Amino acid sequence: MSVLANPYVDFYNQSRRISLFALDLAARHNMGGRDSLILANLMANNVSVLYTHDDDLLSLGRVTQKRFSISLEDPLRPGKHTS
């Protein structure tokens, strides 16, 4: 099965609005550009949880901005937000 046909994979557009949201996230949470773009896109599309092994992101635990919010969790350490 290709990634494009996988029912558990969604693709989101990168827009000017998302980019500006990402810049604000990066400044407020002291994160890099790629991380902030990923989070901004997920948050704007109402994704509530991002599963990651990235300790920098996990240290944030939960990011809330405007009406958007996302939890950052390690799938191998349920309930743990930091290492």
Buried (B, 14 or more C-beta within 10 A) or exposed (E): EEEEEEEEEEEEEEEEEBBEBBBBBBEEBEBEEEBBBBBBBBBBEEBEEBEBEEEEBBEBEEBEBEEBEBBBBBEEEEEEBEE
